[in-house]
Amino acid sequence: MIEEYMKKTIFTLALLISAITIFAKESSCAVGLQLGFSQNIYRCNQPGNDALGKTNLNGFKVGAVFEGTIVKGFGAYIALNYSYGGGSTKWAKLPNQESRYPQYRSRYDLHAIELACDWQYKFAIAQNTYIILYTGPSIQCNLSLHETEWEKTFEGETKGKTIQVIGDRNSEDLAHTYKRINACWGVGAGFQYDRYYIRGGYDFGLVNPYVIKNFNEISGNESLLTRGRQDQWAIKLGIYLWESDN
């Protein structure tokens, strides 16, 4: 299944680059690399939910970029990234538990690939110096999201089992099961000098990331639709290794 997603992503990337190259034949193209900090944020609308919706996954992304200028100042920017994010929930007791211990928390580790296509405009402020504004969609394929359980007692902390919580409808805890594919729309700004740039932006999730549509399926409590987003923000440093002026 993952291999099929990767094939489709690479095929889509090739089509996008080909199309932009054709439109940009009267201007310029560039190819480069980028590396930066990123944070994935799972949001959930249910008060009191102890799922991953309360945890920010801090990490990094690294990838290859292609840029094509269609007309002066206006063009497209495509990136194929690998990203990692990790984070832990806060220590908490079980509901209605009177004693302080034991306490529990979960550690999450996310691995993903991402295809982003931004429409951008570069404002020239000096020779080879630009301010960049951009917006556009991205598709994220979450390769894996592992949850590791931890328990704290008077004696110390104990590491429990690790389970995969991406894409498995038969997970032991459906409230902690998440979809593999996420779509976002991002906005951001950047600065470029010569071949070097820095870009920062925020991507708003467009897809409910939770496999289960109603927590009532597992809790038997009052019906409540499960809604949420998988957002992301990032700051990236990059360099263009090859540029072509037509």
ROGUGU-225378 format. One record per residue (C-alpha): residue number from 1; residue in three letters; chain; x, y, z. Coordinates in pm, 1 decimal, padded with zeros to 6 digits. Example, Ala and Ser with C-alpha at 12.3 -4.5 7.8 and 13.67 -1.06 7.14 Angstrom:
num  residu  chaine  u  v  w
1  ALA  A  01230.0  -00450.0  00780.0
2  SER  A  01367.0  -00106.0  00714.0
This chain:
num  residu  chaine  u  v  w
1  MET  A  00000.0  00000.0  00000.0
2  ILE  A  00276.5  00247.9  00092.7
3  GLU  A  00467.1  00162.5  -00227.1
4  GLU  A  00156.7  00246.1  -00430.4
5  TYR  A  00124.4  00586.9  -00263.0
6  MET  A  00491.7  00660.1  -00335.7
7  LYS  A  00454.6  00564.5  -00703.3
8  LYS  A  00154.1  00796.8  -00739.4
9  THR  A  00341.7  01077.3  -00561.9
10  ILE  A  00646.6  01046.2  -00787.6
11  PHE  A  00425.2  01031.4  -01098.5
12  THR  A  00235.1  01344.1  -00990.7
13  LEU  A  00563.6  01522.3  -00916.5
14  ALA  A  00695.8  01440.5  -01264.8
15  LEU  A  00378.0  01575.6  -01427.3
16  LEU  A  00392.0  01899.1  -01227.6
17  ILE  A  00757.5  01961.1  -01310.0
18  SER  A  00697.7  01889.1  -01679.0
19  ALA  A  00401.1  02128.0  -01694.8
20  ILE  A  00583.0  02409.1  -01516.7
21  THR  A  00892.6  02361.1  -01732.7
22  ILE  A  00679.7  02402.8  -02045.6
23  PHE  A  00513.7  02720.4  -01917.4
24  ALA  A  00846.8  02851.2  -01788.6
25  LYS  A  01039.2  02801.2  -02113.4
26  GLU  A  01058.5  03177.3  -02168.5
27  SER  A  01185.7  03241.9  -01815.5
28  SER  A  01388.6  03032.3  -01566.4
29  CYS  A  01396.9  02710.8  -01362.6
30  ALA  A  01596.9  02599.3  -01059.3
31  VAL  A  01659.8  02279.9  -00863.2
32  GLY  A  01778.0  02263.7  -00503.9
33  LEU  A  01766.6  02112.6  -00156.0
34  GLN  A  01609.1  02226.7  00172.5
35  LEU  A  01617.6  02138.9  00540.9
36  GLY  A  01419.4  02280.3  00830.9
37  PHE  A  01215.2  02250.2  01148.4
38  SER  A  00852.7  02134.2  01129.1
39  GLN  A  00569.5  02067.1  01370.1
40  ASN  A  00265.8  01847.0  01303.5
41  ILE  A  -00042.1  01934.1  01510.3
42  TYR  A  -00334.4  01693.7  01547.3
43  ARG  A  -00650.0  01876.3  01654.9
44  CYS  A  -00968.7  01717.6  01789.4
45  ASN  A  -01304.1  01876.6  01867.3
46  GLN  A  -01399.6  01651.6  02160.8
47  PRO  A  -01342.5  01803.7  02508.4
48  GLY  A  -01154.2  01571.2  02738.6
49  ASN  A  -01024.1  01348.7  02460.9
50  ASP  A  -00682.1  01211.4  02558.4
51  ALA  A  -00590.8  01114.3  02202.1
52  LEU  A  -00306.3  01261.3  02003.0
53  GLY  A  -00506.7  01579.3  01942.2
54  LYS  A  -00336.8  01736.1  02245.5
55  THR  A  00015.0  01657.6  02129.6
56  ASN  A  00244.3  01857.7  01902.3
57  LEU  A  00494.0  01647.6  01708.3
58  ASN  A  00820.2  01840.9  01674.6
59  GLY  A  01076.2  01736.4  01418.1
60  PHE  A  01233.0  01821.5  01085.2
61  LYS  A  01182.4  01794.6  00711.2
62  VAL  A  01433.8  01752.1  00431.9
63  GLY  A  01370.7  01740.7  00060.8
64  ALA  A  01434.0  01835.6  -00300.9
65  VAL  A  01278.8  02143.5  -00458.8
66  PHE  A  01201.9  02260.4  -00812.0
67  GLU  A  01113.6  02618.4  -00899.1
68  GLY  A  00985.6  02757.0  -01227.1
69  THR  A  00919.8  03122.4  -01306.8
70  ILE  A  00630.5  03155.8  -01552.7
71  VAL  A  00626.5  03533.1  -01590.6
72  LYS  A  00846.3  03789.8  -01421.8
73  GLY  A  00807.2  03750.0  -01046.2
74  PHE  A  00530.7  03488.2  -01063.2
75  GLY  A  00587.3  03114.2  -01068.6
76  ALA  A  00554.8  02780.0  -00894.2
77  TYR  A  00757.4  02600.6  -00629.2
78  ILE  A  00739.1  02221.6  -00588.9
79  ALA  A  00893.7  02026.1  -00301.9
80  LEU  A  00915.1  01655.3  -00225.3
81  ASN  A  00998.1  01619.2  00144.6
82  TYR  A  01056.4  01354.4  00406.6
83  SER  A  00945.2  01465.8  00752.4
84  TYR  A  00972.3  01330.3  01105.3
85  GLY  A  00786.4  01442.2  01416.1
86  GLY  A  00784.6  01318.0  01773.2
87  GLY  A  00613.1  01417.6  02096.5
88  SER  A  00460.1  01294.9  02421.5
89  THR  A  00135.6  01357.9  02603.7
90  LYS  A  00139.0  01485.2  02961.8
91  TRP  A  00138.6  01242.9  03254.9
92  ALA  A  -00220.9  01178.7  03362.8
93  LYS  A  -00420.2  00949.6  03592.6
94  LEU  A  -00706.7  00732.3  03484.8
95  PRO  A  -01057.7  00886.6  03512.1
96  ASN  A  -01196.5  00872.0  03868.6
97  GLN  A  -00862.5  00744.9  04000.6
98  GLU  A  -00812.8  00866.4  04360.7
99  SER  A  -00445.1  00787.0  04415.6
100  ARG  A  -00166.9  00985.5  04250.9
101  TYR  A  -00007.8  00678.5  04096.1
102  PRO  A  00003.3  00511.9  03854.6
103  GLN  A  00014.9  00778.2  03582.8
104  TYR  A  00026.2  00723.8  03209.5
105  ARG  A  00141.8  00899.5  02896.6
106  SER  A  00201.9  00815.0  02531.3
107  ARG  A  00494.3  00886.4  02300.6
108  TYR  A  00421.4  00935.2  01927.9
109  ASP  A  00665.9  00911.3  01636.5
110  LEU  A  00553.0  01012.1  01286.4
111  HIS  A  00731.5  00944.5  00955.7
112  ALA  A  00585.3  01095.1  00637.6
113  ILE  A  00651.7  01202.5  00282.2
114  GLU  A  00500.1  01519.6  00142.2
115  LEU  A  00439.8  01671.5  -00199.7
116  ALA  A  00384.0  02047.4  -00192.9
117  CYS  A  00304.8  02278.8  -00484.2
118  ASP  A  00300.7  02651.7  -00408.9
119  TRP  A  00214.8  02944.8  -00632.3
120  GLN  A  00453.2  03224.3  -00542.4
121  TYR  A  00546.6  03581.1  -00623.5
122  LYS  A  00894.7  03724.0  -00574.5
123  PHE  A  00931.8  04095.8  -00504.4
124  ALA  A  01277.8  04217.8  -00602.7
125  ILE  A  01410.5  04452.5  -00333.6
126  ALA  A  01774.6  04464.0  -00448.6
127  GLN  A  02003.3  04285.7  -00691.3
128  ASN  A  01948.4  03907.5  -00652.9
129  THR  A  01745.3  03974.8  -00335.3
130  TYR  A  01374.8  03894.0  -00303.2
131  ILE  A  01079.9  03885.7  -00065.2
132  ILE  A  00859.1  03581.0  -00137.2
133  LEU  A  00486.1  03535.1  -00076.0
134  TYR  A  00328.2  03198.2  -00151.4
135  THR  A  00020.6  02980.9  -00112.3
136  GLY  A  -00078.7  02636.8  -00233.2
137  PRO  A  -00180.8  02277.5  -00157.2
138  SER  A  00016.4  01982.5  -00028.2
139  ILE  A  -00047.8  01609.9  00005.7
140  GLN  A  00105.7  01422.4  00298.5
141  CYS  A  00138.0  01044.0  00315.4
142  ASN  A  00193.2  00930.9  00674.1
143  LEU  A  00415.0  00625.3  00636.1
144  SER  A  00391.6  00533.0  01003.3
145  LEU  A  00269.9  00672.3  01335.3
146  HIS  A  00377.6  00466.6  01636.3
147  GLU  A  00240.7  00508.5  01986.9
148  THR  A  00449.5  00388.8  02281.1
149  GLU  A  00281.2  00365.7  02621.0
150  TRP  A  00460.3  00468.7  02943.0
151  GLU  A  00357.6  00409.8  03304.3
152  LYS  A  00485.3  00597.3  03612.1
153  THR  A  00467.4  00443.2  03961.2
154  PHE  A  00643.2  00501.7  04293.3
155  GLU  A  00927.2  00284.9  04163.4
156  GLY  A  00980.5  00488.2  03845.1
157  GLU  A  00884.8  00484.5  03478.6
158  THR  A  00813.8  00171.5  03275.7
159  LYS  A  00798.6  00149.3  02895.8
160  GLY  A  00505.4  -00046.4  02758.7
161  LYS  A  00405.1  -00175.4  02417.0
162  THR  A  00441.5  00011.5  02090.0
163  ILE  A  00158.3  -00004.7  01833.7
164  GLN  A  00101.3  00131.0  01482.9
165  VAL  A  -00196.7  00368.5  01481.1
166  ILE  A  -00205.5  00467.3  01112.6
167  GLY  A  -00465.7  00320.3  00881.2
168  ASP  A  -00563.0  00010.3  01083.4
169  ARG  A  -00940.8  00007.4  01131.8
170  ASN  A  -00904.3  -00291.2  01368.2
171  SER  A  -00673.0  -00112.4  01609.0
172  GLU  A  -00719.9  -00197.6  01976.3
173  ASP  A  -00821.9  00162.3  02042.2
174  LEU  A  -01015.6  00315.6  01754.5
175  ALA  A  -00997.7  00663.4  01906.6
176  HIS  A  -00620.9  00648.6  01848.2
177  THR  A  -00642.1  00541.4  01484.8
178  TYR  A  -00553.5  00791.4  01212.7
179  LYS  A  -00578.0  00812.8  00835.1
180  ARG  A  -00270.1  00771.9  00620.1
181  ILE  A  -00337.7  01054.4  00372.4
182  ASN  A  -00369.6  01421.3  00468.2
183  ALA  A  -00435.2  01721.1  00242.4
184  CYS  A  -00345.9  02077.9  00341.6
185  TRP  A  -00355.0  02432.1  00212.4
186  GLY  A  -00065.9  02651.5  00315.2
187  VAL  A  00032.8  03017.7  00322.3
188  GLY  A  00373.1  03162.8  00392.1
189  ALA  A  00652.5  03406.4  00320.2
190  GLY  A  01022.9  03392.3  00259.9
191  PHE  A  01344.5  03572.9  00180.0
192  GLN  A  01595.5  03485.6  -00091.2
193  TYR  A  01944.9  03614.5  -00156.5
194  ASP  A  02121.9  03482.3  -00463.2
195  ARG  A  02088.7  03099.5  -00443.5
196  TYR  A  01996.7  03084.9  -00072.6
197  TYR  A  01653.8  03120.3  00084.4
198  ILE  A  01450.6  03086.1  00402.8
199  ARG  A  01076.1  03010.3  00390.5
200  GLY  A  00822.5  02981.7  00669.9
201  GLY  A  00454.3  02898.3  00657.0
202  TYR  A  00150.4  02728.2  00804.4
203  ASP  A  -00049.1  02445.6  00641.7
204  PHE  A  -00415.4  02406.7  00738.5
205  GLY  A  -00543.0  02048.3  00730.2
206  LEU  A  -00841.3  01989.7  00500.6
207  VAL  A  -00912.4  01626.5  00594.8
208  ASN  A  -01049.2  01482.1  00918.3
209  PRO  A  -00749.5  01268.2  01025.9
210  TYR  A  -00947.2  01033.8  01253.7
211  VAL  A  -01057.3  00699.4  01109.9
212  ILE  A  -01350.0  00674.3  01352.1
213  LYS  A  -01632.2  00918.4  01275.6
214  ASN  A  -01806.4  00899.5  01611.8
215  PHE  A  -01653.1  00820.3  01950.5
216  ASN  A  -01989.9  00673.2  02046.4
217  GLU  A  -01882.7  00362.3  01851.9
218  ILE  A  -01632.6  00275.0  02122.7
219  SER  A  -01749.9  00453.3  02436.1
220  GLY  A  -02126.3  00406.4  02430.4
221  ASN  A  -02163.4  00763.0  02555.0
222  GLU  A  -02355.7  01051.7  02406.1
223  SER  A  -02316.4  01068.3  02030.1
224  LEU  A  -02052.2  01314.7  01914.3
225  LEU  A  -01904.3  01333.4  01567.6
226  THR  A  -01526.8  01323.1  01565.1
227  ARG  A  -01378.8  01614.0  01375.6
228  GLY  A  -01025.6  01741.7  01361.3
229  ARG  A  -00733.3  01854.8  01147.0
230  GLN  A  -00373.3  01760.6  01097.9
231  ASP  A  -00204.3  02099.3  01064.8
232  GLN  A  00161.1  02169.6  01009.6
233  TRP  A  00400.4  02461.6  01018.7
234  ALA  A  00762.9  02475.5  00916.1
235  ILE  A  01071.1  02695.0  00870.8
236  LYS  A  01305.3  02581.3  00594.8
237  LEU  A  01652.1  02680.5  00475.3
238  GLY  A  01739.9  02601.1  00115.7
239  ILE  A  01992.3  02635.8  -00162.2
240  TYR  A  01946.5  02617.4  -00538.6
241  LEU  A  02218.9  02392.4  -00678.4
242  TRP  A  02130.6  02448.2  -01043.2
243  GLU  A  01964.5  02738.0  -01220.2
244  SER  A  01873.6  02790.1  -01583.9
245  ASP  A  01802.7  03131.5  -01738.2
246  ASN  A  01625.3  03105.2  -02071.3
